[in-house]
Amino acid sequence: MIRLLLTLLMFVYVGSAHAEAQDLYQFKDPGQETRYQELISELRCPKCQNQNIADSDAPIAADMRDEVYRMMKDGAGNEEIVDSLVARFGEFVRFKPAFNARTFLLWATPAIAVLIGLLAVAVVIVRARRRDREGAPLSDEERARAARILSGQDDRDRGTDS
Amino acid sequence: MKRVLLFLPLIAAVILGLVLFAGIGKDPTTLDSALIGKPVPTFSLPDLQNPDRVHDESLFKGQVTLLNVWATWCPSCRQEHPFLIWLSKTQGVRLVGLDYKDTRPEALKWFKDLGNPYEVTIFDAEGKLGFDLGVYGAPETFVIDSDGVVRYRHVGVVDEKVWKEELSPLIEKLRSGTS
């Protein structure tokens, strides 16, 4: 029972801490707030590498949130905000990397893999079809022998049968 | 032709192995600075010991400089401090400090207790220059050439190994390039 209560308390505490962290910034309208939340969830914390700056408690993540908020207030666009952080911390902070020569393989590998797979399937199908259409070809000698068997003139075959 | 195809899985496995092997031993927590090849960001910040004196980016023009980002709240900075003292005393390298998100009294006490390896120390209480430099964890050490362009960044403690293998060869190269 006590354990259950403690567990519940733990969640209460976490909930309130989260709420506090969100109340730091004031937005004029809910649209702005949504935009802000989207931005900070797409930016990666350089210190806690697998967290976005919305979730990270690292001081650097707080600084980055401040900068996003400040730039938004100054009327900067999303691109501009992300670019300014990339200029300081590198491509690393993008959870969605830009498409360029360096990240070409990163983006294109799934498509390339699918293409190779489709190509392999196509080759198998084409080969199977060709085999069906042509059948097993007979040599001239085999053809002549078949004709003899069909017209009942092949003594050798008759001999073995009886 | 068929025989060659039989070796395809082996070839694929070997290539994958090579790619994965190349990643072993790389520390994913050290990132290349985004500022390499770019000039030090513009700033205007006071000196730590002499608050009336204001420094800006021209501080880095004229000679190759090691810019060390540190703070009194940073345990690893305490760890690397003796080595920085040794560097400044014996290696003839220009060391500039950036006291990052710190308080002046604590930083001055640090110098009194542990010594001061820096020619000058920039006082960045809010971490503004640190942020513009992409500092994500003190200590960090930047190699800046005589034109004030960032050439290298080391994240973490500078010790003898880092100095001999990373910083010293680069500084020598930059110096011989300019003189």
Interface residues (C-beta under 8 A of the other chain):
Chain A: P46 K47 Q49 A58 P59 I60 D63 E67 V86 A87 R88 F89 G90 E91 F92
Chain B: P28 T29 L31 D32 S33 A34 L35 K101 G127 F131 D132 L133 G134 V135 Y136 G137
